[in-house]
């Protein structure tokens, strides 16, 4: 990922998510189908995700993993 921190409302590509989350494209799309990952916005044939939704997803996963919010 670049040295610049993305703005919370910017749209990011799957390649950014792969790098950021250390997950494969297939894993991300599989979790979308399962309803476990935010759905992308479609721009023509491209998919983009709101950074704010990805940050919420990360926070949710962090709380579930570390047992916070119980």
Backbone as a printed PyTorch tensor [residue, N CA C, xyz], in Angstrom:
tensor([[[  0.8510,  -1.1770,   0.0000],
         [  0.0000,   0.0000,   0.0000],
         [  0.8910,   1.2330,   0.0000]],

        [[  0.3940,   2.3060,  -0.5220],
         [  1.1850,   3.5210,  -0.5970],
         [  1.3990,   4.1030,   0.7910]],

        [[  2.3340,   5.0200,   0.8770],
         [  2.6390,   5.6610,   2.1520],
         [  1.5010,   6.5550,   2.6130]],

        [[  0.6710,   7.0180,   1.6930],
         [ -0.4590,   7.8610,   2.0490],
         [ -1.5850,   7.0230,   2.6270]],

        [[ -2.1880,   7.5100,   3.6820],
         [ -3.3270,   6.8330,   4.2660],
         [ -4.5760,   7.2260,   3.4880]],

        [[ -5.3670,   6.2530,   3.0410],
         [ -6.5680,   6.5920,   2.2690],
         [ -7.6180,   7.2750,   3.1350]],

        [[ -8.3040,   8.2110,   2.5290],
         [ -9.4030,   8.9160,   3.1790],
         [-10.5280,   7.9260,   3.4350]],

        [[-11.2560,   8.0830,   4.5240],
         [-12.2990,   7.1360,   4.9300],
         [-13.3870,   6.9530,   3.8770]],

        [[-13.6610,   7.9570,   3.0590],
         [-14.7230,   7.8370,   2.0670],
         [-14.2060,   7.5560,   0.6630]],

        [[-12.9160,   7.2940,   0.5290],
         [-12.4040,   6.9830,  -0.8040],
         [-12.8210,   5.5660,  -1.1960]],

        [[-12.7430,   5.2910,  -2.4700],
         [-13.0690,   3.9700,  -3.0010],
         [-11.7750,   3.2510,  -3.3230]],

        [[-11.6890,   1.9850,  -2.9190],
         [-10.4670,   1.2200,  -3.1310],
         [-10.7290,  -0.0010,  -4.0000]],

        [[ -9.6910,  -0.4240,  -4.6960],
         [ -9.7640,  -1.5610,  -5.5960],
         [ -9.4820,  -2.8540,  -4.8330]],

        [[ -9.8390,  -3.9730,  -5.4490],
         [ -9.5910,  -5.2680,  -4.8220],
         [ -8.1000,  -5.4800,  -4.6110]],

        [[ -7.2640,  -4.9880,  -5.5040],
         [ -5.8160,  -5.1500,  -5.3330],
         [ -5.3370,  -4.4650,  -4.0480]],

        [[ -5.9530,  -3.3410,  -3.6980],
         [ -5.6230,  -2.6560,  -2.4460],
         [ -6.0660,  -3.4930,  -1.2610]],

        [[ -7.2530,  -4.1010,  -1.3520],
         [ -7.7480,  -4.9500,  -0.2670],
         [ -6.8610,  -6.1710,  -0.0810]],

        [[ -6.4300,  -6.7700,  -1.1770],
         [ -5.5570,  -7.9450,  -1.1010],
         [ -4.2920,  -7.5960,  -0.3220]],

        [[ -3.7070,  -6.4720,  -0.6450],
         [ -2.4800,  -6.0510,   0.0280],
         [ -2.7520,  -5.6560,   1.4790]],

        [[ -3.7990,  -4.9100,   1.6930],
         [ -4.1280,  -4.3830,   3.0080],
         [ -4.5090,  -5.4900,   3.9960]],

        [[ -5.3130,  -6.4520,   3.5280],
         [ -5.8390,  -7.4980,   4.4010],
         [ -5.0150,  -8.7810,   4.3680]],

        [[ -4.0540,  -8.8510,   3.4450],
         [ -3.2420, -10.0550,   3.2800],
         [ -4.1250, -11.2750,   3.0300]],

        [[ -5.0800, -11.0970,   2.1120],
         [ -5.9980, -12.1580,   1.7130],
         [ -6.0080, -12.2250,   0.1990]],

        [[ -6.3530, -13.3710,  -0.3380],
         [ -6.4230, -13.5120,  -1.7920],
         [ -7.7230, -12.8950,  -2.3160]],

        [[ -7.7090, -12.5830,  -3.6130],
         [ -8.9320, -12.0980,  -4.2770],
         [-10.0500, -13.1120,  -4.1180]],

        [[ -9.7110, -14.3920,  -4.3370],
         [-10.7170, -15.4560,  -4.2510],
         [-11.3370, -15.5030,  -2.8600]],

        [[-10.5240, -15.3430,  -1.8420],
         [-11.0190, -15.3710,  -0.4690],
         [-11.9560, -14.2040,  -0.2050]],

        [[-11.6150, -13.0270,  -0.7030],
         [-12.4730, -11.8460,  -0.5330],
         [-13.8170, -12.0630,  -1.2250]],

        [[-13.7870, -12.5060,  -2.4790],
         [-15.0380, -12.7130,  -3.2130],
         [-15.8590, -13.8620,  -2.6280]],

        [[-15.2070, -14.8640,  -2.0840],
         [-15.9220, -15.9680,  -1.4270],
         [-16.6780, -15.4410,  -0.2090]],

        [[-16.0180, -14.5970,   0.5780],
         [-16.6820, -14.0390,   1.7560],
         [-17.7980, -13.0750,   1.3780]],

        [[-17.7050, -12.4030,   0.2440],
         [-18.8140, -11.5710,  -0.2300],
         [-20.0130, -12.4550,  -0.5050]],

        [[-19.7990, -13.5790,  -1.1840],
         [-20.8930, -14.5150,  -1.4850],
         [-21.5200, -15.0690,  -0.2180]],

        [[-20.7300, -15.2760,   0.8070],
         [-21.2160, -15.7960,   2.0960],
         [-21.8880, -14.7220,   2.9400]],

        [[-21.7490, -13.4650,   2.5300],
         [-22.3230, -12.3640,   3.2980],
         [-21.4510, -11.9280,   4.4580]],

        [[-20.1760, -12.3080,   4.4420],
         [-19.2430, -12.0020,   5.5320],
         [-18.3440, -10.8090,   5.2460]],

        [[-18.4430, -10.2450,   4.0570],
         [-17.5610,  -9.1470,   3.6550],
         [-18.4110,  -8.1170,   2.9240]],

        [[-18.0990,  -6.8390,   3.0810],
         [-18.8960,  -5.7990,   2.4020],
         [-18.9570,  -6.0010,   0.8910]],

        [[-20.1260,  -5.7740,   0.3210],
         [-20.2900,  -5.8610,  -1.1290],
         [-19.6700,  -4.6310,  -1.7830]],

        [[-19.1060,  -4.8200,  -2.9630],
         [-18.5080,  -3.6710,  -3.6560],
         [-19.5520,  -2.8250,  -4.3580]],

        [[-19.1590,  -1.6120,  -4.6620],
         [-19.9150,  -0.7560,  -5.5670],
         [-19.4020,  -1.0720,  -6.9570]],

        [[-20.2710,  -1.1030,  -7.9220],
         [-19.8570,  -1.3910,  -9.2920],
         [-19.7060,  -0.0800, -10.0520]],

        [[-18.5940,   0.0320, -10.7560],
         [-18.3400,   1.1710, -11.6410],
         [-18.0170,   0.5710, -12.9980]],

        [[-19.0380,   0.4450, -13.8280],
         [-18.8610,  -0.2660, -15.0910],
         [-18.5750,  -1.7240, -14.7810]],

        [[-17.4630,  -2.2290, -15.2580],
         [-17.1000,  -3.6110, -14.9640],
         [-16.1570,  -3.7050, -13.7690]],

        [[-15.8660,  -2.5740, -13.1360],
         [-14.9500,  -2.5430, -11.9950],
         [-15.7050,  -2.5950, -10.6790]],

        [[-15.0470,  -3.1370,  -9.6750],
         [-15.5880,  -3.1700,  -8.3180],
         [-14.7360,  -2.2740,  -7.4350]],

        [[-15.4050,  -1.4940,  -6.5960],
         [-14.7150,  -0.6230,  -5.6460],
         [-15.4240,  -0.7320,  -4.3010]],

        [[-14.6590,  -0.5890,  -3.2330],
         [-15.2020,  -0.6440,  -1.8830],
         [-14.9710,   0.6850,  -1.1950]],

        [[-15.9320,   1.0900,  -0.3570],
         [-15.7560,   2.2880,   0.4620],
         [-14.7770,   1.9400,   1.5820]],

        [[-13.7710,   2.7740,   1.7360],
         [-12.7790,   2.5380,   2.7860],
         [-13.4350,   2.5040,   4.1650]],

        [[-14.4560,   3.3250,   4.3740],
         [-15.1270,   3.3450,   5.6740],
         [-15.7550,   1.9880,   5.9910]],

        [[-16.3230,   1.3020,   4.9920],
         [-16.9130,  -0.0210,   5.2110],
         [-15.8390,  -1.0600,   5.4960]],

        [[-14.6900,  -0.9290,   4.8390],
         [-13.5920,  -1.8610,   5.0870],
         [-13.0380,  -1.6620,   6.4900]],

        [[-12.9210,  -0.4250,   6.9290],
         [-12.4260,  -0.1520,   8.2800],
         [-13.3980,  -0.6890,   9.3310]],

        [[-14.7110,  -0.5860,   9.0810],
         [-15.7070,  -1.1690,   9.9870],
         [-15.5660,  -2.6880,  10.0280]],

        [[-15.3480,  -3.3030,   8.8750],
         [-15.1440,  -4.7470,   8.7960],
         [-13.9210,  -5.1600,   9.6200]],

        [[-12.8260,  -4.4270,   9.4790],
         [-11.6070,  -4.7340,  10.2290],
         [-11.8620,  -4.5990,  11.7220]],

        [[-12.5500,  -3.5470,  12.1230],
         [-12.8680,  -3.3400,  13.5450],
         [-13.7240,  -4.4820,  14.0800]],

        [[-14.7250,  -4.8870,  13.3110],
         [-15.5950,  -5.9970,  13.7100],
         [-14.7860,  -7.2820,  13.8850]],

        [[-13.9160,  -7.5720,  12.9360],
         [-13.0830,  -8.7810,  13.0040],
         [-12.1470,  -8.7260,  14.2030]],

        [[-11.6090,  -7.5440,  14.4660],
         [-10.7050,  -7.3680,  15.5950],
         [-11.4310,  -7.6170,  16.9120]],

        [[-12.6290,  -7.0860,  17.0390],
         [-13.4100,  -7.2900,  18.2600],
         [-13.7740,  -8.7580,  18.4270]],

        [[-14.1520,  -9.4240,  17.3560],
         [-14.5030, -10.8440,  17.4320],
         [-13.2820, -11.6740,  17.7890]],

        [[-12.1450, -11.3360,  17.2250],
         [-10.9250, -12.1010,  17.4610],
         [-10.4110, -11.9400,  18.8810]],

        [[-10.4580, -10.7240,  19.3990],
         [ -9.9150, -10.4530,  20.7140],
         [-10.9630, -10.4700,  21.8230]],

        [[-12.1990, -10.8140,  21.4770],
         [-13.2520, -10.9620,  22.4760],
         [-13.7460,  -9.6790,  23.0780]],

        [[-13.5500,  -8.5770,  22.3840],
         [-14.0250,  -7.2880,  22.8830],
         [-15.5030,  -7.1470,  22.5980]],

        [[-16.1480,  -6.2910,  23.3190],
         [-17.5510,  -5.9900,  23.0740],
         [-18.4980,  -7.0520,  23.5850]],

        [[-18.0250,  -7.9080,  24.4750],
         [-18.8960,  -8.9520,  25.0400],
         [-19.6640,  -8.4350,  26.2100]]])
